[in-house]
């Protein structure tokens, strides 16, 4: 279903934005959009590092029009869910286990309060955390989709990136920003080109940031990098074969931010995994790409859900 791009610049009628408190009391900004009429099921969509759920309102509208209830929350320490460092725009976390604790508690309540079947989707860091949540038994949806999952990162430093991050984190406040500007250091490629070939969809993110500067999350902290490298390494060496949840990997092989090769290594190890691959036509934000890419991704996700998470 085609949706006007103007729709992406307002919270849709019938949806709500509020605060959900994690077990330790931390307030996470939550989006919830109940289905109209007989529900198809419920989708929990989790964004990437530094993202906010407003960036995906266009995709939410597509699924909502098909009868899905849509829920999302901004990860702790980014977007509208506060900061964990004195630097207001720095994305920081002590350990990715903290994200998993939030996801476990949120998903349990979401699954109890919304109609099934239940589907969890994650983009980039969100995809990493969804897969880790499945491996650890923190979430138990009927199906899951991982879009450009952060299972490895592209770095000019190669295998030295993780040990260098650990050293630099110890040389000062580990909560300090790891770099300035752009999505990654040591690159001449613009942030826009790293994310999408669609200028209008890229401009949409800038519009939301200009509307509310508190939503802006800049570079990660050194500790975030340490935690990310540690979590990615542990996930790839973990018991992936134990996950029997139907999974769809949507991968951009030319992704300049995450290393698509990691997803291509991991997907075959999962007993119930399907894979959709894009070439140079897609950058990192597949669901915010130009229409030919985005439409194909949405159609594949819809077909996957029809067969792997059929209407209850």
C-alpha positions as CSV (number, residue, x, y, z in Angstrom):
1,X,0.0,0.0,0.0
2,X,1.5,3.3,-1.0
3,X,1.5,5.9,1.7
4,X,2.1,9.7,1.3
5,X,5.5,10.8,2.5
6,X,3.9,13.7,4.3
7,X,2.4,11.0,6.6
8,X,5.9,10.3,7.9
9,X,6.1,13.8,9.5
10,X,3.3,13.4,12.1
11,X,2.3,10.9,14.7
12,X,-0.7,9.1,13.1
13,X,-4.2,9.5,14.4
14,X,-4.9,6.7,16.8
15,X,-1.3,6.2,17.9
16,X,0.2,7.3,21.2
17,X,3.6,8.2,22.4
18,X,4.3,7.9,26.2
19,X,6.8,6.6,28.7
20,X,7.3,3.0,29.8
21,X,9.4,2.3,32.9
22,X,11.9,-0.4,32.8
23,X,12.2,-2.6,36.0
24,X,14.9,-0.3,37.4
25,X,12.7,2.7,36.8
26,X,14.4,4.1,33.7
27,X,11.8,5.8,31.4
28,X,11.8,4.5,27.8
29,X,9.9,6.5,25.2
30,X,7.2,4.2,23.7
31,X,5.1,4.3,20.5
32,X,1.9,2.3,20.2
33,X,-0.6,2.1,17.4
34,X,-3.4,-0.4,17.8
35,X,-4.8,-2.1,14.8
36,X,-8.2,-1.1,13.6
37,X,-10.9,-3.8,13.3
38,X,-9.9,-7.4,13.4
39,X,-6.2,-7.4,14.1
40,X,-3.7,-9.3,11.9
41,X,-1.3,-9.5,14.8
42,X,1.3,-7.4,16.6
43,X,4.7,-6.1,15.5
44,X,7.4,-4.8,17.9
45,X,9.9,-2.8,15.8
46,X,13.3,-1.8,17.3
47,X,15.5,0.7,15.7
48,X,19.3,1.0,15.3
49,X,22.0,2.9,17.2
50,X,21.1,6.6,17.5
51,X,17.7,6.1,15.8
52,X,14.2,7.2,16.8
53,X,11.0,5.4,15.9
54,X,9.7,8.4,14.0
55,X,12.1,7.4,11.2
56,X,10.0,4.3,10.5
57,X,6.5,5.8,10.6
58,X,6.2,5.3,6.8
59,X,6.8,1.5,7.2
60,X,4.6,1.4,10.3
61,X,1.8,2.8,8.2
62,X,2.3,0.1,5.6
63,X,1.9,-2.7,8.3
64,X,-0.8,-0.9,10.1
65,X,-2.9,-0.7,6.9
66,X,-2.5,-4.5,6.7
67,X,-4.0,-4.9,10.2
68,X,-1.0,-5.1,12.4
69,X,-0.7,-3.4,15.8
70,X,2.6,-1.5,15.9
71,X,4.8,-0.9,19.0
72,X,8.3,0.4,19.4
73,X,10.5,2.1,21.9
74,X,13.7,4.2,21.8
75,X,16.6,2.3,23.3
76,X,17.9,3.4,26.7
77,X,20.4,6.3,26.3
78,X,19.3,7.5,22.9
79,X,16.5,9.2,21.1
80,X,13.8,10.2,23.5
81,X,14.8,7.7,26.2
82,X,17.3,9.9,28.0
83,X,21.1,9.9,28.1
84,X,23.6,7.9,30.1
85,X,26.5,10.4,29.7
86,X,27.1,14.1,30.5
87,X,27.6,14.7,26.7
88,X,24.0,15.4,25.7
89,X,24.2,13.9,22.2
90,X,26.5,10.9,22.9
91,X,25.0,7.4,22.7
92,X,26.4,5.4,25.6
93,X,25.7,2.0,27.3
94,X,27.6,0.1,29.9
95,X,26.9,-3.3,28.5
96,X,24.5,-4.6,25.8
97,X,23.1,-6.9,28.5
98,X,21.3,-3.7,29.8
99,X,19.6,-3.4,26.4
100,X,18.6,-7.1,26.6
101,X,17.1,-6.6,30.1
102,X,15.0,-3.7,28.8
103,X,13.9,-5.8,25.8
104,X,13.0,-8.8,27.9
105,X,10.8,-6.8,30.3
106,X,9.2,-4.7,27.5
107,X,8.5,-7.7,25.2
108,X,6.9,-9.8,28.0
109,X,4.4,-7.0,28.7
110,X,3.8,-6.3,25.1
111,X,3.2,-9.9,24.2
112,X,0.7,-10.2,27.1
113,X,-1.2,-7.1,26.2
114,X,-1.4,-7.3,22.4
115,X,-3.1,-9.7,19.9
116,X,-1.0,-12.5,18.3
117,X,0.7,-13.7,16.3
118,X,3.6,-11.6,17.7
119,X,6.5,-10.5,15.5
120,X,9.7,-8.7,16.5
121,X,11.7,-6.8,14.0
122,X,15.0,-5.0,14.4
123,X,17.1,-2.7,12.2
124,X,20.9,-2.6,12.6
125,X,21.7,-2.6,16.3
126,X,18.0,-3.5,16.9
127,X,18.5,-6.5,14.7
128,X,21.6,-7.5,16.7
129,X,19.6,-7.2,19.9
130,X,16.6,-9.1,18.6
131,X,18.8,-12.0,17.6
132,X,20.7,-12.0,20.9
133,X,17.4,-11.9,22.7
134,X,16.3,-15.0,20.8
135,X,19.5,-16.8,21.5
136,X,19.3,-16.0,25.2
137,X,15.6,-16.7,25.5
138,X,14.8,-13.1,26.5
139,X,12.0,-13.0,23.8
140,X,9.8,-15.6,22.3
141,X,7.9,-14.2,19.3
142,X,6.2,-16.2,16.6
143,X,8.6,-14.8,14.0
144,X,11.3,-12.2,13.6
145,X,12.8,-10.1,10.9
146,X,16.4,-8.6,11.0
147,X,17.0,-5.7,8.7
148,X,20.6,-4.9,8.0
149,X,21.5,-6.5,11.4
150,X,24.6,-5.2,13.1
151,X,26.4,-8.6,13.4
152,X,29.7,-7.1,12.4
153,X,30.9,-3.6,11.5
154,X,32.9,-2.2,8.7
155,X,36.1,-0.6,10.0
156,X,39.3,0.6,8.4
157,X,41.1,-0.9,11.4
158,X,39.9,-4.4,10.7
159,X,40.6,-6.9,13.5
160,X,42.4,-4.2,15.4
161,X,39.3,-2.1,16.0
162,X,38.1,-4.0,19.1
163,X,41.4,-4.0,21.0
164,X,42.0,-0.4,20.1
165,X,38.6,0.6,21.4
166,X,39.3,-1.2,24.7
167,X,42.6,0.6,25.1
168,X,41.1,4.0,24.3
169,X,38.2,3.5,26.6
170,X,40.6,3.0,29.5
171,X,42.6,6.1,28.7
172,X,39.9,8.5,29.8
173,X,36.2,8.7,30.6
174,X,34.7,5.7,28.7
175,X,31.5,7.7,28.3
176,X,33.2,10.3,26.1
177,X,32.3,10.3,22.4
178,X,34.4,8.0,20.3
179,X,34.5,10.5,17.3
180,X,33.0,13.6,15.9
181,X,30.3,13.7,13.2
182,X,29.4,11.2,10.6
183,X,28.3,7.6,11.3
184,X,31.8,6.3,11.4
185,X,35.4,7.7,11.4
186,X,38.0,7.3,8.7
187,X,35.6,7.7,5.8
188,X,35.1,10.3,3.1
189,X,31.6,9.0,2.4
190,X,28.9,11.3,3.6
191,X,26.4,10.2,6.2
192,X,23.6,10.5,3.7
193,X,25.3,8.1,1.3
194,X,26.0,5.6,4.0
195,X,22.3,5.4,5.0
196,X,20.2,5.7,1.8
197,X,20.1,6.6,-1.9
198,X,16.8,8.5,-1.3
199,X,17.4,12.2,-0.5
200,X,13.7,12.7,0.6
201,X,13.8,9.9,3.2
202,X,17.2,11.1,4.5
203,X,15.8,14.7,4.8
204,X,12.9,13.2,6.8
205,X,15.3,12.2,9.6
206,X,16.8,15.7,9.6
207,X,13.3,17.2,9.8
208,X,12.5,15.2,13.0
209,X,15.8,16.2,14.6
210,X,15.2,19.9,13.8
211,X,11.7,19.7,15.3
212,X,13.0,18.2,18.6
213,X,16.7,18.5,19.2
214,X,16.4,16.3,22.3
215,X,15.9,13.3,19.9
216,X,19.3,13.7,18.3
217,X,21.9,11.1,19.2
218,X,25.4,11.7,17.8
219,X,28.5,9.4,18.0
220,X,28.7,6.4,20.3
221,X,30.9,6.4,23.4
222,X,34.1,4.4,23.6
223,X,32.3,2.1,26.1
224,X,29.5,1.6,23.6
225,X,32.1,0.4,21.1
226,X,33.7,-1.9,23.6
227,X,30.3,-3.3,24.5
228,X,29.3,-3.7,20.9
229,X,32.4,-5.6,19.8
230,X,32.1,-7.9,22.9
231,X,28.4,-8.6,22.1
232,X,29.0,-9.2,18.4
233,X,31.8,-11.7,19.1
234,X,29.8,-13.5,21.8
235,X,26.7,-13.8,19.6
236,X,28.6,-15.3,16.6
237,X,30.2,-17.9,18.8
238,X,27.0,-18.6,20.7
239,X,24.4,-21.3,20.3
240,X,22.7,-19.9,17.2
241,X,21.6,-23.3,16.1
242,X,19.3,-23.5,19.2
243,X,17.0,-20.7,17.8
244,X,14.0,-22.2,16.0
245,X,12.0,-19.0,15.7
246,X,11.2,-18.4,12.0
247,X,13.6,-15.6,10.9
248,X,14.0,-13.4,7.9
249,X,17.4,-11.7,7.3
250,X,17.2,-8.6,5.0
251,X,20.8,-7.8,4.1
252,X,22.5,-5.0,2.0
253,X,25.7,-6.5,0.7
254,X,27.1,-3.0,-0.1
255,X,26.3,-1.7,3.4
256,X,29.0,0.7,4.5
257,X,28.2,0.6,8.2
258,X,27.6,-3.0,9.2
259,X,29.5,-5.9,7.7
260,X,27.0,-7.9,5.7
261,X,29.4,-10.8,5.6
262,X,28.7,-11.5,9.2
263,X,25.0,-11.8,8.6
264,X,25.7,-14.1,5.6
265,X,27.9,-16.3,7.8
266,X,25.3,-16.4,10.6
267,X,22.0,-16.9,8.7
268,X,22.8,-20.5,7.5
269,X,23.4,-21.6,11.1
270,X,19.8,-20.8,12.1
271,X,17.5,-23.7,11.4
272,X,14.5,-21.5,10.4
273,X,16.1,-18.6,8.6
274,X,15.3,-17.1,5.2
275,X,17.5,-14.5,3.5
276,X,16.8,-11.5,1.2
277,X,20.0,-9.9,-0.3
278,X,20.4,-6.6,-2.0
279,X,23.5,-5.4,-4.0
280,X,24.8,-1.9,-4.7
281,X,21.3,-0.6,-5.0
282,X,20.9,-0.5,-1.2
283,X,22.7,1.3,1.5
284,X,22.3,0.6,5.2
285,X,18.7,1.8,5.8
286,X,16.9,-0.7,3.6
287,X,13.4,0.3,4.8
288,X,14.2,4.0,4.0
289,X,15.8,3.3,0.6
290,X,14.5,4.3,-2.8
291,X,11.2,2.8,-3.7
292,X,12.4,-0.2,-5.7
293,X,14.5,-1.4,-2.8
294,X,12.0,-0.5,0.0
295,X,9.0,-2.0,-1.9
296,X,10.8,-5.3,-2.5
297,X,11.9,-5.5,1.1
298,X,8.4,-4.8,2.4
299,X,6.8,-7.3,-0.1
300,X,9.3,-10.0,1.1
301,X,8.6,-9.3,4.7
302,X,4.9,-9.4,4.1
303,X,5.2,-12.7,2.3
304,X,7.4,-14.1,5.1
305,X,4.8,-13.1,7.7
306,X,1.9,-14.6,5.7
307,X,3.6,-18.0,5.7
308,X,5.6,-18.0,9.0
309,X,3.3,-16.0,11.2
310,X,-0.2,-16.7,9.8
311,X,-3.2,-15.0,11.2
312,X,-4.3,-16.6,14.4
